């Protein structure tokens, strides 16, 4: 199942397709969006797809999806990176959804 989850994450995140312009890809902006404001959106989607749960990790500012005792975010399997602090309910998840702002970020460069 881990391979299937990683394949879905890679498909959604995108990859660096051009070595000549490694920063000119969807991967960079997608990763930024889902690690800096919309992590709850991604964790919820992944949890719905694979019957997981959303969890707050480390300093309680990042939400990941817990599936079969493994942790995932837009970067992939992050089990060895984060420690679960608590499972988060749908009501609590609202604080971690749709918080990314292109206006606050400024132009993509």
N, C-alpha and C positions, 0 to 999 in steps of 0.2 A: 504494500500500500504506500510506503514511503516514496517509492519511485513515481507512482501515479500522482501523488501530491506535488512532488518537485516538478514534474512535467507540467501540471496545471499552473503552478507559480511561475515557471519560466515562460510559458505561453502568455500569461497575463502581464508579466513584467516586461517582456521583450529581452532582446540580447544586443550586445554590441556587434553590429554587422560589418562595420568598416574599420579596419585597424588604422587607416589613415586619419580618420576623424572619430576617435573613440568617445568623445564627449557629445557628439552630434547624433544621439540615439534616443529612442523612447525610454530605454532602460533607465537612464539617469533621472529623467523627470518623473517617471512612474515610481521609482524607488524613493525619490524625495517626497512625493505626495503621500505615499503610504507609510513613511517613517516619520513624517513631520506634520502630523495633523489629521490624517485620515486612516490611521492604523486600525481604528475600530471598524471602519467600513470593510477593510480587507479581512480582518480576523473574523468578522461576522459572516462574510461571504464564504470563506474557506470552511468555517465551522458548519455552515448549512450544507455545503457540498459533501463534506466528509464526516458528518455527525460528530462534530467536536464541540468544544466550549471555548468561550473567550476568557482570557486571563490577563490580569494586570501583573506586570513583572518588575523586578528590581526596584526602582524609585517610584513606582506607581504612575509613571507617565507614558508608558507604552503598553499597548494591548497586542497580544499574540493569540493564535489559535492553538489549543491543545487537542491533539488527535492521537489516539492510541499511545499515550504517554510520551509523545514527542511534541515539541513546540515549533510553530511556523509563523513567519511573517513574510513580507514581500521579498526579502533577501534569501529565503529558503528555510532549511532546517536550522533553528537557532537554539536547540535544546542545550547545547554546551555553552551558549552565550548568556542566557537569562535564567533567573530563578523565579518561579511563580510565587507571587505574594497572595493572590486570591483569585477565585473565579468571579467574573463580573456578570451581573444580570443585564437583561435588555434595557431595563430602566436606567441603570448606571452607565451603560454603554453610550448613551446619548452625548456624554461629555467628551467622547473620543471619536465622534463621527462628524464628518464635514467641517473640519477645523482648518483645512489647508486653504490659504488665500493667495491667489496669484497677484492680487492688488498689493498685499503686504510684502510678498516676495520680490516683486519687481520683475523687470524683463528677463526672459530666459536668455542666457548667454552661453 
